[in-house]
Amino acid sequence: MLLKEIERKMLSELVKNSRRSDRELAKAIGTSQPTATRIRSKLEKEGVIKEYTIIPNLGKIGYSILALTFMKLDLKNSLPSSEIVKFREIHYNAMSKNPSALMLVKRGMGLGYDAVLISLHQDYASCDKFRAFIRQNMTDRINDMDTFLINLEEEENSLPFSFGLLALQMLALPCKDKNGIQE
């Protein structure tokens, strides 16, 4: 789905700071406040905007490790689609009681793996405990699992996590002109 230029501008401004009023957003994208409200509402309704949130300082709230866990799945033991909803619910409930924060689980490809799991941990011990939990509860579905750890306390020579760059880069993506034709 390609966005119109004005929709892309609105989305970029909201990514930079979603706390601004429609009046402030209208000024930033060069439209009237009612037009800005209409554009924002349309983006929400169409699912382009999934949620409004903040980016906390992960170290200040107690996390020191970000883990990228790559998994090679046993596709012979994959669940039938009728059981996937139940499987997700069971694992979601178990994960919600764990102090490690599971941020993303997605199927994919590359490096010889089929899925990636992104999680946050208080320390190395909690990360090991989390990995053991995954292995124990998915032992018949995982053939291999490797983890890349990132020390969140080390800020030197790193680019902090932010959507600010994404907001700027979105403006360079193709968009539709006023007639709905890709530019």
Protein Blocks (a to p, Z undefined) as FASTA:
>chain_A
ZZdfklmmmmmmmmmommbcfklmmmmnopafklmmmmmmmmmmnomambdcddddfkln
opabdcdddddddfklpccfklmmmmmmmmmmmmmmpmbdcfbdcddeeehiabdcdddd
fblmlmmmmmmmmmmmmmmmcfbdcdddddfklmghpacddfklmmmmmmmpccddfkop
aZZ
